Amino acid sequence: MIVYIAAVLGGLVVLGLDQYTKYLVSTHFVLGESYGFIKGFIDLTYIHNTGAAWGMLSGKKYILIAVTLAVMAVCIALFVKYAKGSRLMLWALTLVLSGGIGNMIDRIFRDGKVIDFLHFEFFPSFPVFNIADCAIVLGAVLLALYFILDIAAEKKQNTDE
């Protein structure tokens, strides 16, 4: 039970950090303004993103909301099926859900515009992103790791039989 409480609290922390950093950037920066945060590594650059990663589906607010809701439904289904037996799955889904909620809040309450502000200075063509995006990517990596480990365990079990 404590693991689930920790996951909920962790998800709320990620969501709160995402929304708080977006608030700070949107109130202290002018749209398009950039500030060297860690010289040579990462800049803070305030932009609005009306699309998904790399600007895909730009301006398609309702499609992006529908896709996000569908991904969240899949996450909940995976949680029901797998997360009770796996902390890795629990945390992966918590990160994907909290990140998805963070960007969904922007899409709904900021007229389809997600606030992005983290930009790799050393990789200028990489898109600007936010804390929610980081949570989604980390959660997806953990989810992939879960399934890789699960497949490896299943193969090992089949060879042992």
C-alpha positions as CSV (number, residue, x, y, z in Angstrom):
1,M,0.0,0.0,0.0
2,I,2.9,2.4,0.8
3,V,4.3,1.9,-2.7
4,Y,1.0,3.1,-4.2
5,I,0.8,6.1,-2.0
6,A,4.5,6.9,-2.9
7,A,3.6,6.6,-6.6
8,V,0.6,8.9,-6.2
9,L,2.7,11.4,-4.3
10,G,5.5,11.1,-6.8
11,G,3.1,11.7,-9.7
12,L,1.7,14.8,-7.9
13,V,5.2,16.1,-7.4
14,V,6.0,15.7,-11.1
15,L,2.7,17.3,-12.1
16,G,3.2,20.2,-9.6
17,L,6.8,20.8,-10.7
18,D,5.7,20.8,-14.3
19,Q,2.9,23.3,-13.7
20,Y,5.1,25.5,-11.4
21,T,8.0,25.7,-13.9
22,K,5.6,26.5,-16.7
23,Y,4.1,29.2,-14.5
24,L,7.5,30.7,-13.7
25,V,8.6,30.7,-17.3
26,S,5.3,32.2,-18.6
27,T,5.4,35.0,-16.0
28,H,9.1,35.9,-16.1
29,F,10.0,35.5,-19.8
30,V,8.7,37.1,-22.9
31,L,7.5,34.6,-25.5
32,G,10.6,33.6,-27.6
33,E,13.1,34.9,-24.9
34,S,16.0,32.6,-24.2
35,Y,18.4,32.5,-21.2
36,G,21.6,30.4,-20.9
37,F,20.8,28.2,-17.9
38,I,23.8,25.8,-17.9
39,K,26.2,27.3,-20.4
40,G,27.0,25.0,-23.3
41,F,24.4,22.5,-22.2
42,I,20.8,23.8,-21.7
43,D,19.0,27.0,-22.3
44,L,15.7,28.2,-21.0
45,T,13.7,29.2,-24.1
46,Y,10.0,30.2,-23.7
47,I,7.9,28.9,-26.6
48,H,4.3,27.7,-27.1
49,N,3.9,24.4,-28.8
50,T,0.6,23.7,-30.5
51,G,1.7,20.2,-31.6
52,A,3.1,17.0,-30.2
53,A,6.8,16.1,-30.3
54,W,8.7,17.8,-33.1
55,G,5.6,19.9,-33.9
56,M,3.6,16.9,-35.2
57,L,-0.1,17.6,-35.5
58,S,0.5,21.3,-34.9
59,G,-2.8,23.1,-34.3
60,K,-4.8,19.9,-33.9
61,K,-5.8,20.6,-30.3
62,Y,-8.7,18.2,-30.1
63,I,-6.9,15.3,-31.9
64,L,-4.0,15.7,-29.4
65,I,-6.4,15.7,-26.5
66,A,-8.1,12.6,-27.8
67,V,-4.7,10.9,-28.3
68,T,-3.6,11.8,-24.8
69,L,-6.9,10.5,-23.3
70,A,-6.4,7.2,-25.3
71,V,-2.8,6.8,-24.0
72,M,-4.0,7.5,-20.5
73,A,-6.7,4.8,-20.9
74,V,-4.1,2.3,-22.1
75,C,-1.9,3.3,-19.1
76,I,-4.8,2.7,-16.7
77,A,-5.5,-0.7,-18.4
78,L,-1.9,-1.7,-18.1
79,F,-1.9,-0.6,-14.4
80,V,-4.9,-2.8,-13.7
81,K,-3.3,-5.8,-15.5
82,Y,0.3,-5.5,-14.5
83,A,1.2,-2.8,-12.0
84,K,0.1,-4.7,-8.9
85,G,3.0,-7.1,-9.3
86,S,5.6,-4.7,-10.5
87,R,7.0,-1.5,-9.0
88,L,8.8,-0.8,-12.3
89,M,5.5,-0.8,-14.2
90,L,3.8,1.2,-11.4
91,W,6.4,4.0,-11.7
92,A,6.5,3.9,-15.5
93,L,2.8,4.4,-15.7
94,T,2.8,7.1,-12.9
95,L,5.4,9.1,-14.9
96,V,3.5,8.7,-18.2
97,L,0.2,9.7,-16.6
98,S,1.5,12.7,-14.6
99,G,3.3,14.0,-17.7
100,G,0.3,13.5,-19.9
101,I,-1.9,15.3,-17.4
102,G,0.6,18.2,-17.2
103,N,0.5,18.7,-21.0
104,M,-3.3,18.1,-21.1
105,I,-3.8,20.9,-18.6
106,D,-1.9,23.3,-21.0
107,R,-3.8,22.1,-24.0
108,I,-7.2,22.7,-22.3
109,F,-6.5,25.9,-20.4
110,R,-4.0,27.6,-22.6
111,D,-6.0,27.4,-25.9
112,G,-4.1,24.3,-27.2
113,K,-0.6,25.7,-26.4
114,V,1.8,23.7,-24.3
115,I,4.5,25.8,-22.6
116,D,8.0,24.5,-23.5
117,F,11.2,25.9,-22.2
118,L,14.1,23.4,-21.9
119,H,16.4,23.4,-24.9
120,F,19.7,21.6,-25.4
121,E,22.2,24.2,-26.5
122,F,24.6,21.5,-27.7
123,F,21.9,20.0,-30.0
124,P,20.2,23.1,-31.5
125,S,17.8,21.2,-33.8
126,F,16.3,19.2,-30.9
127,P,12.9,20.5,-29.9
128,V,12.2,22.6,-26.9
129,F,10.5,20.5,-24.2
130,N,9.2,20.7,-20.6
131,I,9.1,18.7,-17.3
132,A,6.0,16.8,-18.4
133,D,7.8,15.7,-21.6
134,C,10.7,14.4,-19.5
135,A,8.3,12.4,-17.3
136,I,6.6,10.9,-20.4
137,V,9.9,9.9,-22.0
138,L,11.3,8.5,-18.8
139,G,8.0,6.6,-18.1
140,A,8.1,5.2,-21.7
141,V,11.7,4.0,-21.3
142,L,10.8,2.3,-18.0
143,L,7.8,0.7,-19.7
144,A,9.9,-0.6,-22.5
145,L,12.4,-1.9,-19.9
146,Y,9.6,-3.7,-18.1
147,F,8.5,-5.5,-21.2
148,I,12.1,-6.4,-22.2
149,L,12.7,-7.9,-18.8
150,D,9.4,-9.6,-18.9
151,I,10.1,-11.2,-22.3
152,A,13.6,-12.2,-21.1
153,A,12.1,-13.8,-18.0
154,E,9.5,-15.6,-20.1
155,K,12.2,-17.0,-22.4
156,K,14.3,-18.1,-19.5
157,Q,11.3,-19.9,-18.0
158,N,10.5,-21.6,-21.3
159,T,14.1,-22.8,-21.7
160,D,14.1,-24.1,-18.1
161,E,11.0,-26.2,-18.6
